[in-house]
Amino acid sequence: MKMKEIEQIKMRTDLKILTKDYGFNYHSLGQIFNCHEKVVRDFVNIKTRTLNDIHYQSIKKGLFRIQKQIKEAEEYKGFDCVNKRKKPKR
């Protein structure tokens, strides 16, 4: 098995997590990856489907960006941290 095929197994798992656990749909993922939603849907649902080089690269880069943004969102403290700061005296 080549590295690209192994990487696609991981990518497929990540895409399943995004759709099931985070509520992404194939249309929005296709927009993020700059490819048609059918490419994403078929890749996730057809185990033997592989990506061509262009889609492979765009989805791989997109997954990295999404992963980074999800991590930032999960670490986000919200407005609670703003309210806990001392307010300046006027």
Secondary structure, DSSP 8 states (H G I E B T S, - for coil): --HHHHHHHHHHHHHHHHHHHS---HHHHHHHHTS-HHHHHHHHH-TT----HHHHHHHHHHHHHHHHHHHHHHH--TTHHHHHS-----
